Amino acid sequence: MSLVLLGVFVGFGLLVGILFGFFGMGGSFLVTPALLVMGYPSTVAVGSGLAFVFGTSVIGALRHRDHGQVDYKLAAIMIVAMTLGIEAGKNVVFVLDATGAADLVISAAYVGLLGVVGLFTLRDARTNDDSDGGDGAAGGDLADRVRSIHLPPMVTLRDGGRVSAVVVVAVGVAVGVLSGFLGVGGGFLLMPAMIYGLGVPAAIAVGTDILQITVSGAFGAFTYARAGSIALPVVGALLTGSALGARVGAGATQFVDDEEIKGYFAAMLLAGSLAVAAKELGAAYGIPAFTAASTALIFGSAFVVSAAILLVAVCELRADRRTRWCRVVLP
């Protein structure tokens, strides 16, 4: 790896670390597409994404624990359920790789899932912001219906609500299958599932998600490492940058409300979806501009959203809404 490429990965790791600490996701929802865009084989991109998830999640989990943003009971159930699902998802990847269809199928799944979840989250954030500014409570009609399912045993969540453990396990297994298939810690799927499906407040969903990612990411990385599908120099460079970024992002959640978290989260998902779609179109039709655009979207969106998060946190910390830059990012 050249020094220039090493510096790129360290810088990208810093940005992803900020996003990880802020959103409660291991960052592989950006790392894996970035490696695919840069030409790494699908199995290596997936395996390296999971290895990065494990390394960076340890840092963020400790930080969110200090802020009291972890539901340990919910995290324990999700860890067991997702571990089972990840093994199944990994097997699907290697079956597809043997047929030569892995790159196309994984890329298509990324485009669809990132786009759908991103649009749903954006709509919810804008709807709540227009109606009442958001009060940090999550869920809505779907969460109410899920919590009305009284299938024992029941689990009491940190906010006092109760939900069936069977439902929690089912969600965890489903997210785990997708996690092992896509090479992600499951955060970009599990966080919306906890917020909208289980009614967990966004800040607690972030911390809880990071804790389960630590374990599920370790298991996923181990399974891919046994197959020799991890690019260790890439993972090492990314982790070097993310070590600082994760602590910064976790601290920023103290100064940004739930609806703003959802809005930034949606922006990152949509950028990732467009980047992978552009990469596939560029490869299919031989259009270099599309490939360049996909790379710019991955790295550019990480930089823009990270900068916005830091600016919001600084403005809120200083209670300074008067400067020109603060008026751009604050209502």
Residue pairs with C-beta under 8 A, 6 or more apart in sequence:
1 9
1 233
1 234
1 237
6 233
6 237
9 234
9 237
9 238
9 241
10 237
10 238
10 240
10 241
11 241
12 34
12 238
12 241
12 299
12 302
13 52
13 56
13 237
13 238
13 239
13 240
13 241
13 242
13 245
14 241
14 242
14 244
14 245
15 241
15 245
15 299
15 302
15 303
15 306
16 27
16 30
16 31
16 52
16 56
16 238
16 241
16 242
16 245
16 302
17 27
17 56
17 59
17 241
17 242
17 243
17 244
17 245
17 246
17 247
17 248
17 249
18 245
18 246
18 248
18 249
18 252
18 306
18 309
18 310
19 25
19 27
19 30
19 245
19 249
19 268
19 302
19 305
19 306
19 309
20 26
20 27
20 56
20 57
20 60
20 210
20 242
20 245
20 246
20 249
21 59
21 60
21 63
21 64
21 245
21 246
21 247
21 248
21 249
21 250
21 251
21 252
21 253
22 206
22 249
22 250
22 252
22 253
22 256
22 261
22 264
22 309
23 187
23 188
23 191
23 206
23 249
23 261
23 264
23 265
23 268
24 60
24 64
24 187
24 191
24 205
24 206
24 207
24 208
24 209
24 210
24 213
25 184
25 185
25 187
25 188
25 191
25 209
25 210
25 213
26 49
26 52
26 53
26 54
26 56
26 57
26 184
26 185
26 187
26 210
26 213
26 217
27 52
27 53
27 56
27 242
28 49
28 50
28 52
28 53
28 183
28 184
28 185
29 114
29 184
29 187
29 188
29 268
29 269
29 272
30 268
30 272
30 298
30 302
31 48
31 49
31 52
31 238
32 45
32 46
32 48
32 49
32 110
32 182
32 183
32 184
33 45
33 110
33 272
33 275
33 276
33 279
33 298
34 295
34 298
34 299
35 44
35 45
35 48
35 49
35 231
35 234
36 42
36 45
36 103
36 106
36 107
36 276
36 279
37 275
37 276
37 279
37 291
37 294
37 295
37 298
38 295
40 48
40 231
40 234
41 103
41 229
42 93
42 97
42 102
42 103
42 106
43 93
43 94
43 97
43 102
43 224
43 227
43 229
44 229
44 230
44 231
45 183
46 93
46 106
46 182
46 183
46 224
46 229
47 183
47 221
47 224
47 225
47 227
47 229
47 230
47 231
48 183
48 229
48 230
48 231
48 234
48 235
49 183
49 184
50 183
50 184
50 185
50 217
50 220
50 221
50 224
51 217
51 221
51 224
51 225
51 230
51 232
51 235
52 235
52 238
52 239
52 242
53 184
53 185
53 213
53 217
53 220
53 221
54 213
54 214
54 217
54 218
54 220
54 221
55 235
55 239
55 242
56 238
56 239
56 242
56 243
56 246
57 185
57 210
57 211
57 213
57 214
57 217
58 214
59 242
59 243
59 246
59 247
60 210
60 246
60 247
60 249
60 250
61 70
61 207
61 210
61 211
61 213
61 214
63 246
63 247
63 250
63 251
64 70
64 206
64 207
64 210
64 211
64 250
64 253
65 207
65 211
67 207
67 250
67 253
67 254
69 203
69 204
69 206
69 207
69 208
69 253
70 204
70 207
70 208
70 210
70 211
71 157
71 158
71 200
71 204
71 207
71 208
72 211
73 155
73 156
73 157
73 158
74 155
74 157
74 158
74 168
74 194
74 198
74 200
74 208
75 208
75 211
75 212
77 155
77 165
77 168
77 169
77 172
78 168
78 171
78 172
78 175
78 190
78 208
78 212
78 216
79 172
79 211
79 212
79 215
79 216
80 169
80 172
81 168
81 169
81 170
81 171
81 172
81 173
81 176
82 172
82 173
82 175
82 176
82 179
82 186
82 190
82 212
82 216
83 176
83 215
83 216
83 219
84 173
84 176
85 172
85 173
85 174
85 175
85 176
85 177
85 178
85 179
85 180
86 176
86 177
86 179
86 180
86 216
86 219
86 220
86 223
87 180
87 219
87 223
88 176
88 177
88 180
89 176
89 177
89 178
89 179
89 180
89 181
89 182
90 180
90 181
90 220
90 223
90 224
91 180
92 177
92 180
92 181
93 102
93 106
93 180
93 181
93 183
94 227
96 102
96 105
96 106
104 280
106 181
106 182
106 183
107 276
107 279
107 280
108 280
109 178
109 181
109 182
110 182
110 272
110 273
110 276
111 273
111 276
111 277
111 280
112 273
113 178
113 182
113 188
113 189
113 273
114 188
114 269
114 270
114 272
114 273
114 276
115 269
115 270
115 273
117 188
117 189
117 192
117 269
118 266
118 267
118 268
118 269
118 270
118 272
118 273
119 266
119 270
120 192
120 196
121 192
121 262
121 265
121 266
121 269
122 262
122 263
122 266
122 267
122 270
124 140
124 196
124 262
125 134
125 259
125 260
125 262
125 263
125 266
126 263
128 134
128 259
128 262
129 259
129 263
129 331
133 259
134 257
134 258
134 259
135 258
136 201
136 202
136 203
136 257
136 258
137 199
137 201
138 194
138 195
138 196
138 199
138 200
138 201
138 202
138 205
138 258
139 147
139 195
139 196
139 198
139 199
139 200
140 196
140 199
142 196
142 197
143 196
143 197
143 198
143 199
144 199
146 163
146 167
146 197
146 198
146 199
147 161
147 162
147 163
147 198
147 199
149 163
149 164
149 167
150 164
151 164
151 166
151 167
152 164
152 165
153 164
153 165
154 162
154 163
154 164
154 165
155 162
155 163
155 164
155 165
155 168
156 162
157 163
157 198
157 199
157 200
158 200
158 204
159 199
159 200
159 201
159 204
161 198
161 199
163 198
163 199
167 198
168 198
171 190
171 193
171 197
171 198
172 190
175 186
175 189
175 190
175 193
176 186
176 216
178 184
178 186
178 189
179 185
179 186
179 189
179 216
179 220
180 220
180 223
183 220
185 213
185 216
185 217
185 220
186 209
186 212
186 213
186 216
187 209
187 210
187 213
188 265
188 269
190 209
190 212
191 202
191 205
191 206
191 209
191 265
194 200
194 205
194 208
194 209
195 201
195 202
195 205
195 262
200 208
201 258
202 258
202 261
202 262
203 253
203 258
203 261
206 253
206 261
221 230
224 230
245 306
248 310
249 306
249 309
251 313
252 309
252 310
252 312
252 313
253 261
254 313
255 312
255 313
255 316
255 317
256 309
256 312
256 313
256 316
260 312
264 305
264 308
264 309
267 301
267 305
268 301
268 302
268 305
271 297
271 298
271 300
271 301
271 305
272 297
272 298
272 301
274 294
274 297
275 293
275 294
275 295
275 297
275 298
275 301
276 294
277 294
278 290
278 291
278 293
278 294
278 297
279 290
279 291
279 294
281 287
281 290
282 288
282 289
282 290
282 291
282 292
282 293
282 294
283 291
308 329
311 325
311 326
311 328
311 329
312 329
312 330
315 321
315 323
315 325
315 326
315 329
315 330
316 330
320 326
321 327
321 330
